[in-house]
Amino acid sequence: MSVLVSEEALATAVQPDIPSVAPWDEHNQTWVSYVHPADWENPIPSGRYNLLVIGAGPAGLVTAIGAAGLGAKVALVEKHLMGGDCLNVGCVPSKALISAAKAVAAVRDAHEFGVEVPEGVNVDFARVMERLRKTRADISHHDSAARLTDLGIDVFIGSGQFCGPKSFEIGGQTIDFSKACIATGARAAAPPIRGLEDVEYLTNENIFTLTELPPRIAFVGAGPIGCELSQAFRRFGSKVTLVESNRGLLPKEDRDAAEIVRQSLLRDGINIRGGVRDLQVRETEDGIHLSVDAGDESWETTVEELVVAVGRAPNVETLGLDAAGVEYSKHGIRVNDRLQSSNPHIFAAGDVASKYQFTHAADFMARIVIGNALFFGRSKASALTIPWSTYSEPELAHFGRTLQELKDEGAQFQTFTVQMSEVDRAILDGEDDGFVRVHADKKGRILGATIVAAHAGDMIAEFSLAMTNGLTLGNIAKTIHPYPTQAEAVRKVGDLYNRTRLTPFVKRVMKTILAWRR
């Protein structure tokens, strides 16, 4: 049961470098009571643990819960908030915001379906953010310290550090372990922008504390976070500027796929500007002034809020890694393909040790750690093929190798593309922007896929399943998909592949057989 605590108790319970706990309403009090309870008392370490897990984000939670479920004696240490970035300042609050923005767009575009909405409909931003806080609080009990304790895990809350290759100190107590997993994640880090150190700006770690809609807001960085949140705030009514780098919007995606998202953002009224490299910011009486003076990219604007949505730094500085013999750099902890650090007893998983900074990637790296650390497993992180999705509208999802990567490798492959405008359900839903594209070898084995569609994040899972289990486009073509659904586009890609198998020779043979049967 949630326990409401005072602001004074919060000040002592939560580290001062966490700016995400505001406002102090009933929802945030409930949330904090689960993920950093003010009255929490750390247990007394009881002998050597099979596994010590440092960090209670997705990687740490999966590692700890999975190991405890298999009978291991597990200790879990969390410095800040149980649940990590995903629950507290990442996936959960951002998707609550995006859901509200989609509702706004549905009302705005209702006339296209013959539904006339009276003029004067407004967005109550304060209620949008209250719903965000409530949904986060409702979900947070899954990652609570109390729940993990009930699962047999010794939970320690507070700062700590290694004091030897197989020992960790926290609050004056020493935890001895046979194996350990570092899963401390990463944090927002600002790029070198002139004047930024003199400006109060937001990141994903504190943007969700807003209670009033900024009239004007700028996002620096046109990756997934910048695209998703800029679109949401524009739909709520802010005037939005999105500043992209010289690599363009969503630079890790195929250019034509990213262009579809760009056009959607432009239709929403977002002002997309280039020149992050030459950007300069400063405080003025009217707000935060942004300017770029670089030839064709020269521009300037003033906003009330500035959001830096580019750059991440691994959380490695205060762990005492040198005492543990764990090598690390500004990019994170160095691990081998089995996620083992330079100390063979210590593993690492999640954002602190991987370029794939996604919750689902952390989940599956944690599973590798459990097997390799506790049961002499030899699973490799390189064997994971990890999908990802940007939750703009339309969504953009990717799996496997990109077109450019396949070309750079000199691979032999075929590409099959189905436009969403060829899919009946997408047309009926008014969501026919985008496509499904798959790269495959001559036998139909999937090498990579990109989907731009309203539900791309859900649809990409079918290609992920197929590739992981050695299924081909031919197998997908034989799988009956309900009609009408947007996922039917996936089956249509399989049909395109099957048509390539009808070579001129095969057609002649079939024609001969049919003529004989007449």
C-alpha positions as CSV (number, residue, x, y, z in Angstrom):
1,M,0.0,0.0,0.0
2,S,1.3,3.5,-0.9
3,V,2.5,5.8,1.9
4,L,2.4,9.5,1.5
5,V,5.5,11.3,2.8
6,S,6.4,14.9,3.4
7,E,8.5,17.1,1.2
8,E,11.1,17.1,3.9
9,A,11.2,13.3,3.9
10,L,11.6,13.4,0.2
11,A,14.5,15.7,0.4
12,T,16.4,13.2,2.5
13,A,15.1,10.1,0.6
14,V,15.8,11.2,-2.9
15,Q,19.2,12.4,-4.1
16,P,19.3,16.1,-5.0
17,D,20.6,15.4,-8.5
18,I,17.3,13.9,-9.5
19,P,15.1,16.7,-10.8
20,S,12.2,14.5,-11.9
21,V,10.1,14.4,-8.7
22,A,7.8,17.4,-9.2
23,P,5.1,18.5,-8.5
24,W,4.6,16.9,-5.1
25,D,1.0,15.7,-5.7
26,E,-0.7,12.5,-4.7
27,H,0.4,10.7,-7.9
28,N,4.1,11.5,-7.5
29,Q,3.9,10.7,-3.8
30,T,2.5,7.2,-4.7
31,W,5.2,6.8,-7.4
32,V,8.0,7.7,-5.0
33,S,6.7,5.5,-2.2
34,Y,7.2,2.5,-4.6
35,V,10.5,3.4,-6.2
36,H,12.3,5.2,-3.4
37,P,10.4,4.8,-0.2
38,A,11.5,7.3,2.4
39,D,11.3,4.9,5.3
40,W,13.3,2.1,3.6
41,E,15.7,0.2,5.8
42,N,18.5,-1.7,4.1
43,P,18.8,-5.3,5.1
44,I,21.9,-6.6,6.8
45,P,24.0,-8.6,4.3
46,S,23.8,-12.3,5.0
47,G,26.9,-14.1,3.8
48,R,28.1,-14.3,0.2
49,Y,25.6,-13.7,-2.5
50,N,25.5,-15.7,-5.7
51,L,24.8,-12.4,-7.6
52,L,25.0,-8.7,-6.8
53,V,23.1,-6.5,-9.2
54,I,23.9,-2.8,-9.2
55,G,21.2,-0.7,-10.8
56,A,17.4,-1.3,-10.8
57,G,16.6,-0.3,-14.3
58,P,15.3,-2.8,-16.9
59,A,18.6,-4.7,-17.1
60,G,19.1,-4.9,-13.4
61,L,15.6,-5.8,-12.6
62,V,15.5,-8.6,-15.1
63,T,18.8,-9.9,-13.9
64,A,17.8,-9.9,-10.3
65,I,14.3,-11.3,-10.7
66,G,15.4,-13.9,-13.1
67,A,18.3,-15.1,-11.0
68,A,16.2,-15.2,-7.8
69,G,13.6,-17.1,-9.6
70,L,16.2,-19.8,-10.5
71,G,17.2,-20.1,-6.8
72,A,20.1,-17.7,-6.6
73,K,20.8,-15.6,-3.6
74,V,20.6,-12.1,-4.9
75,A,21.3,-8.6,-3.6
76,L,20.2,-5.5,-5.6
77,V,21.5,-2.0,-5.1
78,E,19.8,1.1,-6.5
79,K,21.1,4.6,-5.9
80,H,18.2,6.6,-7.1
81,L,14.8,5.4,-8.3
82,M,13.8,1.7,-8.8
83,G,12.7,1.2,-12.4
84,G,15.5,3.2,-14.0
85,D,15.0,5.7,-16.8
86,C,12.3,3.6,-18.6
87,L,9.8,3.8,-15.8
88,N,10.7,7.2,-14.3
89,V,11.9,9.5,-17.1
90,G,11.8,7.5,-20.3
91,C,9.5,5.0,-22.0
92,V,6.6,5.2,-19.6
93,P,6.1,9.0,-19.2
94,S,7.0,9.8,-22.8
95,K,4.4,7.3,-24.2
96,A,1.8,8.6,-21.9
97,L,2.5,12.0,-23.4
98,I,2.4,10.6,-26.9
99,S,-0.9,8.9,-26.3
100,A,-2.5,12.2,-25.2
101,A,-1.0,13.9,-28.3
102,K,-2.5,11.3,-30.6
103,A,-5.9,11.9,-29.0
104,V,-5.5,15.6,-29.8
105,A,-4.7,14.8,-33.4
106,A,-7.7,12.4,-33.7
107,V,-10.0,15.3,-32.6
108,R,-8.2,17.7,-34.9
109,D,-8.6,15.4,-37.9
110,A,-12.0,14.1,-37.1
111,H,-13.6,16.1,-39.9
112,E,-11.8,13.8,-42.4
113,F,-14.1,11.0,-41.2
114,G,-17.2,13.1,-41.3
115,V,-17.2,13.9,-37.6
116,E,-17.6,17.6,-37.0
117,V,-16.0,18.8,-33.7
118,P,-17.1,22.2,-32.4
119,E,-14.6,25.0,-32.6
120,G,-12.9,26.0,-29.4
121,V,-11.8,22.6,-28.2
122,N,-8.7,23.1,-26.0
123,V,-6.0,21.0,-24.6
124,D,-5.8,21.1,-20.8
125,F,-2.0,20.5,-20.5
126,A,-2.1,20.4,-16.7
127,R,-4.6,17.4,-16.9
128,V,-2.4,15.8,-19.6
129,M,0.5,15.9,-17.3
130,E,-1.5,14.8,-14.3
131,R,-2.6,11.7,-16.3
132,L,1.0,11.1,-17.1
133,R,1.9,11.1,-13.4
134,K,-1.1,8.9,-12.5
135,T,-0.3,6.2,-15.1
136,R,3.4,6.2,-14.1
137,A,2.3,5.8,-10.5
138,D,-0.1,3.0,-11.4
139,I,2.7,1.1,-13.2
140,S,5.5,1.7,-10.7
141,H,4.5,-1.0,-8.2
142,H,5.8,-3.6,-10.6
143,D,9.3,-2.3,-10.0
144,S,8.9,-1.5,-6.3
145,A,11.5,-2.3,-3.6
146,A,8.8,-4.1,-1.7
147,R,7.8,-6.4,-4.6
148,L,11.4,-7.4,-5.2
149,T,11.9,-8.1,-1.4
150,D,8.8,-10.4,-1.7
151,L,10.6,-12.2,-4.5
152,G,13.4,-13.0,-2.1
153,I,15.9,-10.3,-3.2
154,D,17.8,-8.2,-0.7
155,V,17.2,-4.6,-1.8
156,F,19.7,-1.9,-0.8
157,I,18.9,1.7,-1.6
158,G,21.7,4.3,-1.5
159,S,25.1,5.1,-3.0
160,G,27.8,2.5,-2.9
161,Q,31.1,1.4,-4.5
162,F,33.3,-1.6,-5.0
163,C,35.9,-2.0,-2.4
164,G,37.5,-5.1,-4.0
165,P,37.2,-7.5,-6.9
166,K,34.4,-9.4,-5.2
167,S,33.0,-6.9,-2.6
168,F,30.8,-3.8,-2.6
169,E,30.3,-1.3,0.2
170,I,27.1,0.6,0.9
171,G,26.0,2.5,4.0
172,G,28.9,1.2,6.0
173,Q,28.0,-2.4,5.1
174,T,30.0,-4.8,2.9
175,I,28.3,-7.1,0.4
176,D,30.4,-10.1,-0.7
177,F,29.5,-11.7,-4.0
178,S,30.5,-14.5,-6.2
179,K,29.3,-12.7,-9.4
180,A,28.1,-9.2,-10.0
181,C,26.2,-7.4,-12.8
182,I,26.6,-3.7,-13.3
183,A,23.4,-2.2,-14.8
184,T,23.6,1.4,-13.8
185,G,22.4,2.8,-17.1
186,A,23.1,6.1,-18.7
187,R,22.0,9.7,-18.3
188,A,21.3,12.7,-20.5
189,A,24.5,14.5,-21.6
190,A,24.6,17.8,-23.5
191,P,26.7,18.2,-26.6
192,P,29.2,21.2,-26.8
193,I,26.8,24.0,-27.7
194,R,28.0,27.6,-27.3
195,G,26.4,29.3,-24.3
196,L,24.5,26.2,-23.1
197,E,26.3,26.2,-19.7
198,D,24.7,29.5,-19.0
199,V,21.1,28.5,-19.9
200,E,18.6,26.6,-17.9
201,Y,17.5,23.8,-20.2
202,L,15.4,20.6,-20.0
203,T,16.2,17.0,-20.9
204,N,14.2,13.8,-20.8
205,E,15.0,13.7,-17.1
206,N,13.0,16.8,-16.1
207,I,10.7,17.7,-19.0
208,F,8.0,15.6,-17.5
209,T,7.8,17.9,-14.5
210,L,6.2,20.6,-16.5
211,T,2.7,21.6,-15.5
212,E,2.2,24.6,-17.9
213,L,2.4,24.4,-21.7
214,P,5.3,26.4,-23.0
215,P,4.1,28.9,-25.7
216,R,7.4,28.3,-27.5
217,I,9.7,25.4,-27.1
218,A,12.8,24.2,-29.0
219,F,14.3,20.7,-29.2
220,V,17.9,20.2,-30.0
221,G,18.4,16.8,-31.5
222,A,16.2,15.1,-34.1
223,G,16.6,11.5,-33.0
224,P,13.8,9.5,-31.5
225,I,13.3,11.6,-28.4
226,G,13.4,14.9,-30.3
227,C,10.9,13.7,-33.0
228,E,8.5,12.1,-30.5
229,L,8.3,14.9,-28.0
230,S,8.4,17.8,-30.5
231,Q,5.4,16.3,-32.3
232,A,3.6,15.9,-29.0
233,F,4.2,19.5,-27.8
234,R,3.2,20.9,-31.2
235,R,-0.1,19.0,-31.1
236,F,-0.7,20.4,-27.6
237,G,-0.4,23.9,-29.0
238,S,3.2,25.0,-28.5
239,K,5.1,26.6,-31.3
240,V,7.9,24.1,-31.8
241,T,11.4,24.4,-33.3
242,L,13.3,21.1,-33.9
243,V,17.0,21.5,-34.5
244,E,18.7,18.7,-36.4
245,S,22.3,17.8,-37.0
246,N,24.1,17.8,-40.4
247,R,23.2,14.0,-40.5
248,G,19.5,14.9,-40.7
249,L,16.4,13.7,-38.9
250,L,16.6,10.1,-37.5
251,P,20.0,9.6,-39.0
252,K,20.2,5.8,-38.2
253,E,17.2,5.1,-40.5
254,D,16.8,4.8,-44.3
255,R,16.5,8.3,-45.7
256,D,13.2,7.7,-47.5
257,A,11.7,6.3,-44.3
258,A,13.0,9.2,-42.2
259,E,11.6,11.6,-44.8
260,I,8.1,10.3,-44.3
261,V,8.4,11.2,-40.6
262,R,9.8,14.6,-41.5
263,Q,6.9,15.4,-43.7
264,S,4.5,14.4,-40.9
265,L,6.2,16.7,-38.5
266,L,6.1,19.5,-41.0
267,R,2.4,19.0,-41.6
268,D,1.9,19.3,-37.8
269,G,3.5,22.7,-38.1
270,I,7.0,22.0,-36.6
271,N,9.7,24.3,-37.7
272,I,12.6,22.0,-38.6
273,R,16.0,23.7,-38.6
274,G,19.6,22.5,-39.3
275,G,22.8,23.5,-37.7
276,V,23.3,21.9,-34.3
277,R,27.0,22.1,-34.9
278,D,26.9,25.9,-35.2
279,L,24.2,26.5,-32.7
280,Q,24.6,29.3,-30.1
281,V,22.1,29.9,-27.2
282,R,21.8,32.7,-24.6
283,E,19.4,34.0,-22.1
284,T,17.4,37.2,-23.0
285,E,14.6,39.2,-21.4
286,D,12.2,37.4,-23.8
287,G,13.4,33.9,-23.2
288,I,16.2,31.7,-24.6
289,H,17.6,32.9,-27.9
290,L,18.8,30.3,-30.4
291,S,20.8,31.3,-33.4
292,V,22.8,29.7,-36.2
293,D,25.1,31.7,-38.5
294,A,26.4,29.3,-41.1
295,G,25.6,30.4,-44.6
296,D,22.4,28.7,-45.9
297,E,21.6,27.5,-42.4
298,S,21.5,30.9,-40.8
299,W,18.4,31.5,-38.6
300,E,17.3,32.6,-35.1
301,T,14.4,32.2,-32.8
302,T,13.5,32.7,-29.1
303,V,11.6,30.2,-26.9
304,E,10.5,29.9,-23.3
305,E,11.9,26.3,-22.9
306,L,14.9,24.6,-24.5
307,V,15.1,20.8,-24.5
308,V,18.4,19.1,-25.2
309,A,17.5,15.7,-26.7
310,V,20.9,14.4,-27.9
311,G,23.7,12.8,-26.1
312,R,24.0,10.1,-23.4
313,A,26.7,9.4,-20.8
314,P,27.1,6.0,-19.0
315,N,26.8,6.0,-15.2
316,V,30.3,4.8,-14.2
317,E,32.0,7.5,-12.2
318,T,31.1,6.8,-8.6
319,L,31.2,3.0,-8.6
320,G,34.8,2.4,-7.5
321,L,35.4,0.4,-10.7
322,D,39.2,0.7,-10.3
323,A,39.0,-1.1,-7.0
324,A,37.1,-3.9,-8.7
325,G,39.5,-4.2,-11.6
326,V,36.8,-3.2,-14.1
327,E,37.9,-1.3,-17.2
328,Y,35.7,1.5,-18.5
329,S,35.8,4.6,-20.7
330,K,33.5,7.5,-21.6
331,H,31.5,5.1,-23.7
332,G,30.8,2.8,-20.7
333,I,32.1,-0.5,-19.3
334,R,34.2,-2.6,-21.6
335,V,32.7,-6.1,-21.9
336,N,33.4,-9.1,-24.1
337,D,30.8,-10.8,-26.3
338,R,29.5,-12.6,-23.2
339,L,29.0,-9.3,-21.4
340,Q,31.9,-10.1,-19.1
341,S,34.1,-7.2,-17.9
342,S,37.9,-7.2,-17.4
343,N,37.1,-8.7,-14.0
344,P,35.8,-12.2,-14.9
345,H,33.5,-12.2,-11.9
346,I,31.7,-8.9,-12.9
347,F,29.4,-8.6,-15.9
348,A,27.5,-5.5,-17.3
349,A,24.3,-5.1,-19.2
350,G,22.0,-2.4,-20.5
351,D,22.9,1.2,-21.4
352,V,26.1,1.2,-19.3
353,A,27.6,-1.3,-21.7
354,S,25.8,-1.3,-25.0
355,K,25.2,1.0,-28.0
356,Y,21.6,-0.4,-28.1
357,Q,20.0,1.8,-25.4
358,F,16.5,0.3,-25.4
359,T,14.6,-1.4,-22.6
360,H,14.0,-4.6,-24.6
361,A,17.7,-4.7,-25.4
362,A,18.6,-4.4,-21.7
363,D,16.0,-7.2,-21.0
364,F,17.7,-9.7,-23.3
365,M,21.2,-8.8,-22.3
366,A,20.2,-9.4,-18.7
367,R,19.1,-12.9,-19.7
368,I,22.6,-13.5,-21.2
369,V,24.2,-12.4,-17.9
370,I,22.1,-14.8,-15.9
371,G,23.1,-17.8,-17.9
372,N,26.7,-16.8,-18.4
373,A,27.4,-15.7,-14.8
374,L,25.5,-18.3,-12.9
375,F,25.3,-21.4,-15.1
376,F,28.5,-21.5,-17.2
377,G,26.6,-20.3,-20.2
378,R,28.4,-19.1,-23.3
379,S,25.6,-16.9,-24.9
380,K,26.8,-14.0,-27.0
381,A,25.4,-10.5,-27.2
382,S,26.4,-10.4,-30.9
383,A,23.8,-13.1,-31.5
384,L,21.0,-10.7,-30.6
385,T,19.3,-8.9,-33.4
386,I,17.5,-6.0,-31.8
387,P,14.5,-4.2,-33.3
388,W,13.8,-0.6,-32.4
389,S,11.0,1.9,-33.0
390,T,10.5,5.6,-33.0
391,Y,7.0,6.4,-31.7
392,S,6.2,9.4,-33.8
393,E,3.2,9.4,-36.0
394,P,3.6,7.5,-38.2
395,E,6.0,5.2,-36.3
396,L,9.3,4.1,-37.8
397,A,10.6,0.6,-36.8
398,H,13.7,-1.2,-37.9
399,F,15.2,-4.7,-37.5
400,G,18.4,-6.2,-38.8
401,R,20.7,-4.6,-41.3
402,T,19.9,-1.5,-43.2
403,L,20.1,-1.1,-46.9
404,Q,23.4,0.9,-46.6
405,E,24.9,-1.7,-44.3
406,L,24.1,-4.5,-46.8
407,K,25.6,-2.5,-49.6
408,D,28.8,-1.8,-47.6
409,E,29.1,-5.5,-46.9
410,G,28.8,-6.4,-50.5
411,A,25.9,-8.7,-49.6
412,Q,23.7,-10.4,-52.2
413,F,20.2,-9.5,-51.4
414,Q,16.7,-8.7,-52.8
415,T,14.5,-5.9,-51.5
416,F,10.7,-6.1,-51.3
417,T,8.5,-3.1,-50.5
418,V,4.8,-2.8,-50.0
419,Q,3.3,0.7,-49.7
420,M,0.8,1.2,-46.9
421,S,-1.4,2.9,-49.6
422,E,-1.8,-0.6,-51.1
423,V,-3.2,-2.0,-47.8
424,D,-7.0,-1.8,-47.5
425,R,-7.1,-1.3,-43.7
426,A,-4.5,1.4,-43.7
427,I,-6.6,3.3,-46.3
428,L,-9.8,2.8,-44.3
429,D,-8.1,4.0,-41.1
430,G,-6.7,7.1,-42.9
431,E,-3.2,5.9,-42.1
432,D,-1.8,5.0,-45.5
433,D,1.5,6.9,-45.2
434,G,4.6,4.7,-45.2
435,F,5.7,1.3,-46.3
436,V,6.9,-2.2,-45.3
437,R,10.3,-3.0,-46.7
438,V,12.3,-6.2,-46.3
439,H,15.8,-7.2,-47.4
440,A,16.2,-11.0,-47.9
441,D,18.7,-13.4,-49.5
442,K,17.8,-15.6,-52.5
443,K,16.2,-18.2,-50.1
444,G,14.0,-15.7,-48.6
445,R,15.9,-15.5,-45.3
446,I,15.3,-12.0,-43.7
447,L,18.4,-9.8,-43.4
448,G,16.7,-6.6,-42.4
449,A,13.4,-4.8,-42.3
450,T,12.0,-1.2,-42.1
451,I,8.4,-0.3,-41.4
452,V,6.9,3.2,-41.5
453,A,3.3,2.9,-40.5
454,A,0.8,3.8,-37.7
455,H,1.6,0.6,-35.9
456,A,5.1,-0.1,-37.1
457,G,6.4,-0.9,-33.6
458,D,3.9,-3.7,-33.3
459,M,4.3,-5.0,-36.9
460,I,8.1,-5.3,-36.8
461,A,7.8,-8.1,-34.2
462,E,6.7,-10.5,-36.9
463,F,9.9,-10.1,-38.9
464,S,11.9,-10.3,-35.6
465,L,10.2,-13.6,-34.8
466,A,10.9,-14.9,-38.3
467,M,14.5,-13.9,-38.4
468,T,15.3,-15.1,-34.9
469,N,13.8,-18.5,-35.7
470,G,15.1,-19.0,-39.2
471,L,11.8,-18.5,-40.9
472,T,11.6,-17.1,-44.4
473,L,9.5,-14.7,-46.4
474,G,8.0,-17.8,-47.9
475,N,6.9,-19.0,-44.5
476,I,5.3,-15.6,-43.8
477,A,3.5,-15.8,-47.2
478,K,1.9,-19.1,-46.1
479,T,0.7,-17.6,-42.8
480,I,-2.9,-16.5,-42.9
481,H,-3.3,-12.9,-41.7
482,P,-6.8,-11.6,-40.8
483,Y,-8.4,-9.3,-43.3
484,P,-8.6,-6.3,-43.0
485,T,-5.6,-5.5,-40.9
486,Q,-2.6,-3.3,-41.4
487,A,-0.3,-6.3,-40.6
488,E,-1.5,-7.8,-43.8
489,A,1.2,-5.7,-45.4
490,V,3.7,-8.1,-43.8
491,R,2.1,-11.0,-45.6
492,K,2.1,-9.1,-48.9
493,V,5.9,-8.7,-48.7
494,G,6.0,-12.5,-48.5
495,D,3.8,-12.7,-51.6
496,L,6.3,-10.4,-53.5
497,Y,9.1,-12.8,-52.6
498,N,7.1,-15.8,-53.8
499,R,6.6,-14.2,-57.2
500,T,10.4,-14.0,-57.7
501,R,10.5,-17.8,-57.5
502,L,8.4,-18.0,-60.6
503,T,11.3,-17.9,-63.0
504,P,10.8,-18.2,-66.8
505,F,11.7,-21.8,-66.6
506,V,9.3,-22.6,-63.8
507,K,6.5,-20.7,-65.7
508,R,7.2,-22.8,-68.8
509,V,7.0,-26.0,-66.8
510,M,3.8,-25.0,-65.1
511,K,2.3,-23.9,-68.5
512,T,3.2,-27.3,-70.0
513,I,1.6,-29.1,-67.0
514,L,-1.6,-27.0,-67.3
515,A,-1.8,-27.6,-71.0
516,W,-1.4,-31.4,-70.5
517,R,-4.2,-31.3,-67.9
518,R,-6.6,-29.7,-70.3
